[in-house]
Amino acid sequence: MKITNNFLTDSTKVCVLLAALAIQACATNPVTGRSDFVMMSEQQEVNLGKSYHQQILKEYSIYEAPGLQAYVDRIGQDLATNSHRPQLDWTFTLLDSPEVNAFATPGGYVYITRGIMAYMQDEADLAGVIGHEIGHVTARHGVRQQAQSTLAGIGTAAVAVATGSGELANLTSQLSTAMVRGYGRTYELQSDGLGAEYLAHTGYDPQNMIDVVRVLKNQELFELELAREEGREPRVYHGVFSTHPDNDTRLREVVAAAEQFKSTTVTRPDDGDFLLLADGMAYGPSESQGIVQGNALYHKAMDFTVNLPEGWTLHNLPDRIVGVSGNETQIIQILPANLEGKSGQAFLAEQFTDFSGGEVLNLSGAQGYTGLASVDAGSGQRLASRVAVVNRAPAPSFQMAGYGENQVPNNAVLYIARSIRSLNAEEQKLATGKKIVVISARRGDTFAKLAQESVIDKYAEQKLRLLNNMYPDGEPAVGQLIKTVTQ
């Protein structure tokens, strides 16, 4: 293989350019006061956060509970005001997701799922999680991660320019993964310390940071065991590490350092608002978005069910349903369709200028039409696709398109189109969501007894203990407010 002068020239240009950027890209860290290597200004960081925010709201729905949204925002704004970057236009969003998660994007955007809120016991627990995520933003962990990824990609960039391949590492994707899954022990510990400091400044006890990590560690231990049994990825929070907080010396040290910021005049007593607002909060899959069970989706408000073929994975997004084949080489997207009185043939011909090979679909209780077309796969590339429409007027109708890496998933599209129908009586129950209800424990109440009355189908006793921070063997006291789950 011959190395040409052109390769040396182009790769040198890349390295010189990135080296020049590195010289100009040192900024003072708002937390430490020391210089950090970053690749963007604060305004660029804010703009990146805005861009991520739009993407996140395409993948998650906002939880429609104004009281809870306002509560999360109030706690977040109070903590942010006492942080190292109060000047940012902070945004706090409660997401309608059963995932046990919280994360932040650069520029002041913090997200809490109702799934993680279910395990909180009071306002201080919630403040601990929010404070931890604020710490990621104030210490600029996101933009520092991006800068480190850029440096790691210098060699890749040089080769890409020299060869003209253009296959650079996707730095945005790397940053997204870090934000959701965590930044590693060093950054996470720093966020714990910063979160504890912001708790202290705001009138909470900084030790609440350890309390909430303990709650989430118990949830993680049970979830890891459950995920192994069910052969799936565990749903755990990135702010929890392998060591239990009771034995985590480093965590205790960074939290203890925040004691110096405690106020002797300002306190945040638990006035019961948290449990009051948690009463009625959705638990598990959301009824308003439709409930996924295996390969099927049951949607009560829109009165329909849809099934994917065996081996396919169903992703229920706010604006569409996405099916992915087992080998991840084929994809089908299903969206609502407004036919406005048009026939299925006319609708598809209008949607796809190269529509061809149309034929009627025989469906139960609906009219269907299908054919072939091409869809935009991005970067100007168009892929052959099987398209179809299911006209259920006056009930909601659907359009779908399927395409693949090697072949068009014709059979899968037709299978899905024929599966769409109204819910029967049994499916109406499957489409009904579960919710958290706060009760006062009665004499003789145990979690074993409450589990028998619960609609939680598996491991109800353990899950109720986790929801009430009494895992693995605690029991409620008479008159104590506890969370249960009903339908």
N, C-alpha and C positions, 0 to 999 in steps of 0.2 A: 504494500500500500504506500503510495507516494503522498507526502505532506507538501502541499503547495504553499507558495508565498501568500496566496489569497487567504488561506485558513489562518496563517499567523497574523496577517494584517487585521482581518475582521475580528478574530478573537481578542487580539490586543485592544482593539477599539472598545469592545464590550467591557473588558476589565478596567481600562482607563476610565470609561464613563462611570462605572459603578464605584470605582475608587474615588472619583471626584464627588459623587453623590454622598459617599460615606464621610468625606471630609466636611461636607456642608450639613450633614444630617444629625449632628449632636444637639440635643435639647435637654434643658434642665427638667429632671423628673419632679413633678409637683409634690411627691411624697418624701423623697430622700434628699432633694436639693442637689443631687449629683447629676452629671451629664449622662444621658442615655443615647445609644445609637438608635434612631428612629428614622423612618423614611417619609414622614408626612407631618405637616403642620397641624396645629389644633383644629383649624378650620377644615382641613382635609379629613381629619379624624371624625369631626362632626358630620361631614358630608357622607363619609363611609357608613357611619352609624345610621343615617337617614336611609341610605340605600339598602342596608341590611334590614331595617325596620319594614320596608315595603315587601321585601322577600319573605320575611318571617310571617307577616300577616297573610301571605298567600298559602302558607303551609299550616298555619294555626288560626283558629278563630278566637276572637276576644270573648271572654266569658261574659255573657249577658246578665250581669248582676251589678247594677249601678252602685249599690251600697258597698259591696265588697271591692269593686274597682276604686271607689273613692277612698276606702279604708287603706288599701295597699298604697295608693298614691300619697296619702297623708303621711303614713309612716316613712315612705321612701323620701319624700321631700324634706321631712324633718331631719332625717339622717344625712341627706345630701348637703343640706345647709351647714351641717357641722363637719363636713368632709374637707379634704384638701382642694377640691375643685367646685366650690359652691356656685361659681359663675356659669357653669354649663346649664343648658336648658334641659334638665333631667326629665325623662319620660319613664313611667312605671306602668307596666301592663300585666294584667292577670289573664292568662291564656286558658282556653277551654280545652284542656288536655289532661288525661289521667296519668300521664308520665310523671314520675317523681323527679322534678327538675326545676332548676332556676339557672339563668345565665344572663350575661350582659354583653352588649356590643360596644365598640368604641364610641366615644362622644356623648355618653350619658343615657343609654337605653338599657333598661333592666326589665327582665321578664320573669314572672313567677307562674308556675302552673297550679291549677287547683289540685292536681295530684299530689304535689308536695305540701300544699296547705292543709290537706286532710290529716297529715301527721303532726301538725303544729298543735300546741295545747293552749297557747295564749299569745298575746301581742308581742311579748319579748322574744318568743321563738321565731315569729315571723320577721321581727326586726333583725334578728341574728342572721337569717338567710339573706335578707335584703342588704344588710350592711356588708356581708361578705362579697356580694356581687358588686356593690358600689366600690369596694376596694380594688377589684379588678380594673375598673374604669379609672379611678384616681391614680393608680400606679402605672397606668397605660400598658397593662399586660398585653392587650390586643395588638397595639401598634408595635410594641417591642417584639412580639412573636412574629409579626409580619416582617420586621426588619431582619430578624435572624433567619427567617426563611429565605429572604432575598439574598443574603450573603451565601447561604448554603447552595443557592441556585446559580452562582456565578459561573461555575464550570458548565452547567447545562446550558446557560444562556450563550456562552461562547461557542459551544458546539452547534447550537441551533442556528446561530447567525452564520457560522461558517458553512454549514451544510444546506441551509435554506429549508430545514425541516419544519421549523416553527413550532415544534412540540415542546414548549416550555412547561415547567412544573406549574400547577394551578395553585398559586399562592393564596388566592381568595378562599379556595376550598380548604387548604391547610388551616387558615385562620378560623374559618367557620367551625371546623372540627375541634380546635382548641377551645373556642368559646363555649361550646356545648359540653364537651367531655372533660374539660379541665386543662390547666397549663403545666401540670407537674407539681411536685411536692413543694419546691421553693416558692413559686408564685402563690400556690394555694395557702401555704402557711402565712405568707405576707398578707393575703386577703383576710385571713382569720384575725390576724393582729390588727389590721386596719378596721375591720368590722367591729371588733371589740372596742377599739378607740372611739369609733363613731357612736357606738351604744353608750359609752360612758359620757361623752359630750352631750348626748341627747337626753340623759336622765335615766337610762336603763343600767342594770348591773352588767358589766362586761363579762362576768361569768356565765351569763345567758348564752354566750357563744358556745361554751362547752356543753351546756344543757341541750341545745338544739342539735349539736353534732352527735350527742349520745342518742337522742331520739332517732335521728336518721341512720345511725350506725346499726341500731337494732333492726330497723326496717331493711337495711341493706343485707344483713346477715340472713334474715328470713327470705328475702327476695332472691339471693344467690342460690340458696337451697332449692327454692321453688323453680327457678329458671333451669337448674340442672335436671330436675325431675321432668319438666315440660319440654326440654330440648330447645330452648330459645335464649335470646340475649337478655340479660337482666336489666331491669329499669331502676337504676340507682343514680344518686346525686354525685356529681364530680367533686364536691367539697368534702367528701368523706374518704379517709384513707384506711389502709389495712389494720393499723393499730387502733384498738378501742380507745376512745378519749379518756377513759379512766386511767389508762396506762401510757398515754401519749405525752411524754415529757416536753417535747418541742411545742406542742399545741398549748400546753399549760403555761409554758414560759412566755409565749407571745401574747397570750390573753392576760397573764399577770402583769405584763408591762403596761397594759392599758389602765390598770388600777389608779395610776397617778392622775388620770383625767376625770375621775369620778367627781361629780358635784355633790356638795353637802346640802345644797338647798333645793335642787331640782330632782324630783323622782317621777317615775312613770308607773303608777300602780296599775295592776290588772283589774279593770273595772267590769270585766265580763263581756266586753264588746266583741271580742274575738269569737267566743262560743255562740253568742247571739247571732252574729253574722254568718257563722259556719252552719247554723241550723238551716237545713234545706238545700245546702250546696250539693251539686251533682257528685256522685261517686262512681268511679269506673267510666266506661264509655258514655258519651253524651247522647241523650235522646234527641236533642235538637239537631245533631249532626248525623244521626243514624248510628245504629249499633252493629259492629262487625263481630261475627262469630264464624271463625274458620274462613271459608271462601265466600261467605254470604254477608250481605248488608241488609239490615232491616230498618226502614225509615218510617216512623209513625206519622209525622206531620205531612209528608208527601205521599203516604200510603203506597209504598212499593217495596219490593225486595228484588235483589239482583244476585246472581250466583256466578262465580268464576269457575273455570274448569279445574279439575283436580291437579294439584301441584302448583297452581298460580298463587301469587300473593296479592292481596287487595289492600290498596292504600286509599283511605278515605280523606281527601283534602277538602278545604272549605269550598272550593269552586268546581271540583270534579272528582271522579273516581278513577283511579289508575290501577290497572292490573298488569303484573309483571310475571312472565313465565318462569318456571323453576330454574332454567339455565340462564335466565336474564338476557336472552337474545331477542325477545319479543315483548311488545308493550301494546296495551289497549287503553285509550282514554275515553271516558264516558262523561258527557256534559249535558246539562239541561238544554232543551231545544224549544224554541218558540216558533211554531210553524205558521202562526197567524192565518190559519185556514187553508194553507197550501197543502197539496198532496205530498207524500213522502218523496216521490220522484222529482217534483218541482223544487222542493226544499234542498235536496242533495245537489241537484244541478246548479242551483244558485250558490251553494256553499263551495262547490268544487268545479272550476271551469273545465277540467278535463275528465269529468265524471263520465263513466261508460259502463256497459254491461249490466244495466239495471234490471232488477227482478223483484217481484213481490215476495214478501216474507209472510208465511202463514203463522200468525200469533194468536194466543188465547186472550180475548178481550182487548185487543189493540190492532192497529194497522202498522205494517212494517214494510220497509223497502231497503234494498242494499245494492251495492255496486262497487266498482273500482275507481280509484282516484289516486292522486299523489298529495302528500302533505309536506309542509316545510319543516325540515329537521334542523334548521339553523345553518348559518354560514352559507346560505344560498343553496344548500343541498336539499333535494326533494326525494322522498322515498315512496315507492309503490305501497298502496294501502287499501285494505278492505274497509269500506265505510258503510254505515247503516243508520237508519232512523227508526225509532219506535214511537208511533203517534198514539198517545193515550188520552187525547183531549176528550173532556175538559180537565182530566187529571194531568199532572206534569208529564211531559214527553222527554225523550232522550235521543241524542245523537252520539255516535261512537266512531272511532277510527283506530285500526290496528295495523301495525307495521313491525318489521323485524330486521335483524341483522342479516339473516340468510334467506328467509322466506316470509311471505305475508301470512299472518295467523288467521286465515279464512275461517276455519272450523271454530276457532275460539270466539271470533266476533259473532258468528251466527249462534253459537251456544249461549253467549251472554244476552244477545238480543231476544232470544226465545225464553230466557229465564225471567225477564222483567215482567212483573205482574203485581196486582194488589195483594195486600197482606190478608191471610186468613186469620181465624180467631186465635189459633195457637201462636202465629207469628206476631200478632198484635202484642202478646205478652213478651215475646222476645225483643220487640222494638221499644218496650217501656224501660226507661232508665231507672237506675237506683239513686238514692239520695241519702245524705247524712241527716240524721235527726238527733237533736240533743235532748236527753231525758234526765230526770233526777232518779238516781238508783234507789230502788225499793228494797225493803228488808227481804233477804233471801236471794237477791239478784247476784248471780255469778256470771262470768263470761261464758261458761259452758251452757248455762240456762239461756242467756241472751243469744248465744249462737244458734240454739234450736229455733228461736223465734225469728232469726235474721234471714234475709233473702240472699245473703252471700252464699254462693253454692259450694265452695270448697275452702277448707281451712278457716271457717268463720270465727272460731274461738281465738286462733292466733291473730287473725287480722283485726278483730275488735280490740284485743290487747294492744296491738301496735298503734291503732288509731287513738288510743287513750294513754299511751306511754306507760303501760303496765305489762310489757312483754319481759320475760316469758311467762311469769306465773302470778302477777298481781291480780287483786280483786277490788272491785269498787266498794267504797264505804257508803252506808245509808245516807241518802240525801246528796251525794256527790253528783255533779253534772258530768255526764259521760256521753260520748258519741256512739250512736247505733246506726245501722243501715237498713232502710226500708225501700219499698218500691212505690 
